[in-house]
């Protein structure tokens, strides 16, 4: 565009200097050229644009169908795995303690009131246990006999699970509400002797398929029956869609996704796609009517023909009148583009006409202001998130999803923060936290870490997640020790109600996480999730019990043991972990001769007072 503008500038300048000698002024050239170009190019462009727009619309619909299928399949698969996990955990607990069936099952039913039944059955389909949600039965006016009758009728379907497969079946026709039947083996081995069966209300799945627009999405089972559909009546009726070509294609396909054009029995053509979940033969299907897609394309083609006729009729007059007035604003735009190229986004340019050039001038000025605001926003945004994330966001390189990373996770928390806050005004709490956070965040950034988020008075940070680093564990320990030194300095001159002494606890763990943008297309947050994150948080909370300020896990210790002095705190039981975890207190750097030699010296250094038992 810039090259074209420069050429036009040269042409107009030449015309301006030699106007007296020219027998064929620029306005006549523009009249002739524009007329020919309009006649030849616009007619070709209209038909080519319509053709490619039609193809592009088809491609976009297909891409949209695939995207919808991918998102819905992930949602459905996640929900089904979550159901299976909840049922498996509950059933395993019941089988270990058969006498606590009601109590354990009640916990599941209270946590998720959509569960109607959970049971375990042997190869003869005799129940090892069977628990019904009485509140569910009362709320929706069902009888236990109805559930028993259903289980008896679907025994042939349930037996498939003894071969190691998951069976997903629409039980809605037997009830007055959308109900899903899910059965799967207790063990992952192919020769299992126990299967788990659950009946669960389908509200969450149905909500996911409530899409707007021309695209229709639904979920079908292995036998072709509808599991989820925008119309709940379709789910309740248990309609079988095996006669739909897209369903037949999905069942025969050897790959997990595909798309094609097909014609239904009513003669209506569709563009459809499918995505297999890889679980129980279930698949997500989306389809849209072809006529709906190309309706606007045909309308645009008609309008373009009318525009062509009108444009040809008016071009002679318009070009002749405005030929001269076009040159000046175009040249000004060329100069403005050069200023923007140099980095001067504040352009003093005013529209002198009310045509396309005037609109372009306003847009150009608006673009300059937008670029100026973008630069300011980029600088401001870097204050709210990590600078690297700000750079990626500005370039549009952040997307939903994540990747598996081996990194180090850090949590810190202010001890007795609630008690401190009660003695301060809200404004004083904010000021105090800002001062404290400023010093702590510097320690994270100086060691190459990323502040993931602030959780009240707590700080969560990572090393090696956003940027790869071989020394992420060592860097996190270094940051924690710098925080210790900064806090000691920060506490000097404090000790009053308005300026209380601050003590913190830090928890550090190294392990695999899923790192990336988590959220929706409208709002996303870069973070890490996984069991390693939970373990780091649990370890941080142990500082109060162990009277320490920095605790690390065994995996972190193995990474840094040659560089830092640590003190083993033994194996400690943690909530959510089946095995006791080895935990170590960090004393100091091996390169530091003044490091605390034992726990007592450490406590004295950071100001931790240990109240002995029997003393108040």
Residue, then its C-alpha position, 0 to 999 in steps of 0.5 A: x500500500x505504501x509503495x502504491x501511495x508513493x508512486x501516486x505521489x510521484x505521478x501527481x507531483x509530475x502532473x503538477x509541475x508539467x500541467x501547462x505542457x500536458x495535452x492529456x491532464x490527469x483528470x482525463x487519464x483517470x476518467x479513461x483508466x477508471x472507466x475501463x478498470x471499472x468495466x473490466x475489473x468490477x465485473x470480474x471481481x464481482x463474480x470471482x468474489x462471489x465464487x470465492x466468498x461461497x468457497x470461503x463460507x463453506x470452508x469457514x462453516x466446516x472449520x466452525x463445525x470442527x472447532x465446535x466439535x473439538x470444544x464440545x468433545x473436550x467438554x463432554x469427555x471431561x464431564x464423562x471422565x469426571x463422572x467415572x472418577x467420582x463413581x470409581x472413587x466412591x465405589x472403591x471406598x465402599x468396596x473397602x468398607x462394605x458396611x459404610x455404603x450409605x454414608x459413603x454414597x451419601x457424600x457423593x449424592x450430596x456433592x453432586x445431586x445429579x447422581x441417581x444411582x451408583x452400584x457395583x456388579x459381578x459377572x452375573x450382574x448380582x449387585x455387590x452394592x447398590x446405592x440410590x439417591x433418595x433425595x433425587x427420587x423424592x424430588x423428581x417423584x421416581x420409584x425405586x422399582x422403576x430404577x430396578x426395572x431399568x437395570x434388569x432390562x439393560x443387562x445385555x448392554x451392561x455385560x459389554x463392560x466386563x470386556x473392559x469397555x465403557x458403555x454409555x447409553x441414553x436411559x431418558x426414555x424410561x424416565x421423565x428427565x434426561x438420564x444417562x447410564x454409564x457403566x465401566x469396569x472397576x479394573x482397567x484390565x480386560x478380564x474384569x470381574x466387577x463393573x460399576x454402573x451409574x445413572x446421572x442426570x444430563x443437565x450439564x451435557x444438555x447445557x453444552x449443546x444449547x448453541x445459537x445460530x444455524x449450526x445444530x450439534x448433538x451427541x450420539x452413542x455407539x448404537x446411533x441413539x441421541x444422548x444430548x441435543x439442543x431439544x430436550x424432547x429429542x433426548x427424552x424420546x431416545x431417537x435413533x439417527x442411524x439413517x442420518x448419513x453423517x452418523x453412518x459415516x462416523x460409525x464406519x470411519x477408522x479415524x476420530x473425526x471427519x466432515x462431508x456434504x450430504x443430503x438427508x431423506x427430506x432432500x435438504x443438503x447439509x455440511x456436517x462433521x463428526x468427532x469421536x470421543x474415544x470413549x464408549x463409541x460416543x461422538x459429537x456431530x454438528x451440521x448446518x443447512x447448505x442453503x442457509x450458508x449460501x443465502x447471503x452469498x447469493x444476495x451479495x452477488x445480486x447487489x454487486x451486479x446492481x452496484x456495477x451498473x450504477x458505478x459505470x453510469x456515474x463513474x464518468x461524472x464522479x471521476x471528472x469532478x473529483x480527480x483533482x480533489x483526490x490528489x491532495x488528500x492522498x498525498x497527505x496520507x502518504x506523508x502521514x504514513x511516513x510519519x507512522x513508519x517513523x514512530x510518530x503516531x500523533x498525526x495532525x490530519x483533518x478530513x476535508x471531504x465527506x467521501x471515501x478519502x475523508x473516511x480513510x483520512x479519519x480512519x488513518x488518524x484513528x489508526x494512529x491513535x490506536x497504535x499510540x494507545x496500543x503502545x501505552x496499553x502494552x506498557x501498562x499491561x506489563x504491570x499487571x501481568x508478567x512482561x513476557x505474557x504481555x509481549x505474547x498477548x500483544x502479538x496475539x500468540x496466546x491461545x486457549x489450551x496448554x502443554x505439559x511442562x516440568x517446572x517448579x511451583x512456589x507458594x508464599x503466605x503471610x502468617x496471621x494475616x487475618x489478625x493483622x488485617x483486623x487491626x488496620x483500616x482497609x486503605x492501610x491493608x492495601x498500602x501495606x500489601x502493596x509495599x510487601x508485594x513490591x519487594x517479594x515480586x522483585x525477588x521472583x522476577x530477578x531470578x527469572x520467575x513468573x508471578x502466576x497470581x496473587x491470592x489475597x496475601x498469598x503469592x503463586x509463582x513458577x519457574x520453567x513454565x513460561x520460559x524453559x530453564x534447566x535451573x528452575x528449582x535452584x532459581x526458586x530457592x534463590x528467590x525464596x532466600x532473597x525473600x527471607x533477606x528482604x523480609x528481614x530488612x522490611x521488618x526493621x523499624x516495624x513492630x507496632x499495631x499499624x506496622x506489624x512484624x511480618x512472617x511468611x511461609x514458602x512452599x516449593x515443589x518441582x514436578x510436571x504441570x499443564x501450563x498455558x492459557x486457561x479460560x474462554x475465548x473472551x477471558x483467559x489466564x496464563x497459569x499452571x494446574x496439576x497435582x504438583x501445584x496442589x502439593x506445593x500449596x500443601x507444603x506451604x501450609x506446613x510451615x506453621x506446623x514445623x515452625x519454618x519459613x521455607x519448605x521444599x519437597x523431595x523432588x525439589x531437594x534432589x535438584x538443589x541438594x548440592x547447592x543449599x543446606x537443608x534440614x529434613x523434617x521427616x515424612x509428613x501426611x498431607x491431605x489428598x496424598x496417599x503416601x507421606x511426603x518427605x519435606x525439607x526446611x531450607x537453611x541457606x546457601x552452601x556458599x554462605x558461611x553465615x547460614x543458620x546451622x540448625x532449626x533454632x538459628x533459623x527461627x531466631x533469624x526470621x523471628x519465629x517464636x516457638x511456644x512450648x507445650x504446657x506454656x501459654 
